[in-house]
Amino acid sequence: MFDLLTATQNYAFTVALGLMLVIAVMEGVASFVGAGLSDFLDSMLPDLEVDVGLDVGAVDASPSAFTRFLGWLRVGRVPMLILMIIFLTAFGLIGLVLQSAVHGVFGGYLPGWIAVVPATFLALPVVRVLGAALAYVMPNDETDAVSEASFIGRIAVITLGAASLGSPAEAKLTDEHGHTHYVMVEPDTESAEFPQGTAVLLTEQHGAVFKGILSSNEALQDVV
């Protein structure tokens, strides 16, 4: 087992498992001081389910392949931190099992850059399946089912990166029940840009991405 973990061809899988443990420990420690990593790492495109009520008249109403892929992985339905831990665990274990099987048959390991390919593709369905299962048991403030159409007219605050037309960024909003949601937001004009911390009024939804305009009314800012 030690040889399997320390073989240079398996470094990617060993590092993935080690990183998973580090993230889990850091989240546990951070939770004691009231600043869990989940709030920071829930920054990877949540609420990406494609809305069936699309504006068919809009040219860019169809979500991109990347957006659909993230929705397929349950990003936005389950905290990003949990999905990351699932992926790292599945990737590491699948890779080591694969390399162990290859070594048992051929007496040697696959080159690392080759082994990571099947390990990655096999880990992604694991993320989807476990993410779907966890979505049913997560706290309501993460997975409460509300219509995304109800987000129109609400204020969202950019939480990571900067949003520009064609390059949406994550934003955080609170629904009418007081539950937190994360959505992808981009401005509705090419000249506008929303840096981190900007309050944005959501005006319309195109697939998994919301269009927004700069909010200047502080009274409407229902998100901290």
N, C-alpha and C positions, 0 to 999 in steps of 0.2 A: 504493500500500500504506500509506503514512504517513497519507494522508487517511482510509483505511478504519479504521486503528487509533485515530486521534484524533477521529473523529466522535463527537459527544455521544451519538448513538443507539447507539453500539457500546461505550460505556464498560464496560458489564457484562462483555462478552466480553474486552476488553483487560485489565481488572482480574483476571478469572479466570485468564488465562494468566500475568499477572504474579505473582499469588498462587501459582500452581503452581510457578513458578521459585523464588520465595522459600522455599516449603516444601522444595523439593528441595535448595536450597543449605543451609538450616538443618539439615536432616537429615544432609547430608554433613558439615557442620562439627561437629554434635553427636556424630556417630559417632566422631570422632577423640578425643573426651574420654570415650567410653564411655557416653553418655547419649542414645541416639537418640530422635528425636521419636516413633518408632513406639510405644515403650513408653507414652508419654503419650497419644498420639492413638488408640491401640487402645482407645478408651474409648466407642465408639459401638455398643454392642449386638452384640458378636460371638456366635458359636455360636447362631444363631437358626434353624437348620434345624428344621422341625417334626418331632417324633418320632412315628413311626407307632404306637408303643406307648402311646397316651394312656390315661389313666384315664377310661373312658367314663362312669363313674358320677359324676365330678366335674362340678359345674355349670359351672365356668369353665375346663374342660379345653381348649376351643378357643382357639387363639391369636388375638390381635386382628389386624385388617386391617393395622395399622401394623407389627406384628411379622412378619407374613407378607411384607409388602413389603420389609422389611429383609433377611429371609432370601432373598427373590428376588434382591436385589442382591448376594448372597454376603457380606453383612456377617457377620463371625465366621469365615468360611472363609478370608478373605484379610485381612491387616492393614489397619486402617481408613485409615492414611496412604496406602497404595497406592490404595485405592478413591477416596479424596479427590482424589489427583493425576489419576487416570483421569477422574473426573467433570469436574474443572476444565479439563483439556485438551480433552476431548470437547466440553464446553459452549462453551468459547471458540472452538475451531476451527469447530464447526458453526454457531455464531452468526455468525461473520465470513464464512463461505462463504455462508450464507443472505442476509446483508445485501449481500454483493458481487453475488449473483445478482439480488436485487431492484433494486439500483442499476443494474445493467446493462440491465434490462428497462424500468424505470420512471423511471430517472434520479434516484432519491432513495432514502433508507433508510426502513425501517419505524421507527415509534416504538420506542424501546428497550424499553418495558414490554410491547409486543406481541411483539417479536422474541425475548424471553427465554422465552416460553411454548413455542414449537415447539423451540427449542434445548434446553430442559430435558428435554422429553419424548423427544427424539431421543438425548440424551446418556445417559439412564438405561439403555436396552438395551445401549449400548456398555459401560457399567460392568458389567452382568450378564455379557455374553459374555466380556470380557477378564478379569473376576474369576474366572469359571469356568475359563478357560484357565490363569490364574496359580495357581489352587488346586492344580493338579497338579504344579507345579514349586516351590512354596514349601517352605522347610525344615520338617522333621517337627515341630518344636516349635510351629509355627503351624497346620499342617493335618493332623497325624497322625490317621487315622481310628480313633476309639475310640467305643464305645457311650456315648451320653450317660447311659444308665441306670447306668453305672458311676460316675457322679459323685455319686449318692445316697450319703450317709454320709460324704462328704468335706468338708473345710473350704475355704471360699472367702472371700477378703477383698475387701470393697467397695473398688473402685479409683477411682470417680468419683461424686460426688453422694451423695445419701442415698436409701435404699430405704424405701418404705412400701407398704402394701397397695394394689394397683392402680397403683403407680408404681415399677416395678422399676428397679434400678440395676445397672451393670456390676460384676462381681466376677471375680477371678482365682483360678484353682485349678491344682493340679498333679496329673496323673493318675498311675496306677501305673507308667508308664514314665518319669516325670520330665518329661513334656512339659507345656507351659503351655497353658491354655485360658481363654477369657473367656466368661462366661455371664451371663444376666440373672437377678437374684435379687430377691425381695420377701419380706417377713415373712409368716407364716401367720396373723397376727392383726392386727386394725385398730389396736390400741393400740401396736404395736411399730414402731420405726423403726431402720434401720441406717445410721448416718453413715459417711462415708469412713473406711477403716481398720478397720472392724469385721470380726471373724472370725465367719463364719456357718456353721453346720452345715446342709448341704443335706439336706432330708427327703423331698421329693417333686418331681415335675416335672409341670407343667401346660402342655402344648404346648411353647413355646419359653422359658417362664419357670420357674425353679426356686423352690420355697418353701424357706424356711430358718428356723432358730431361732438365737438368740444362742449362740455357743460360749463356754463358760467354762473349758473344759479346754485349757490352753496346750499340753499334750503332743500334742494332736491337730492343732495348727496346722501343716500341711505346706506352707503358702504364706507367703512373705515379703511 
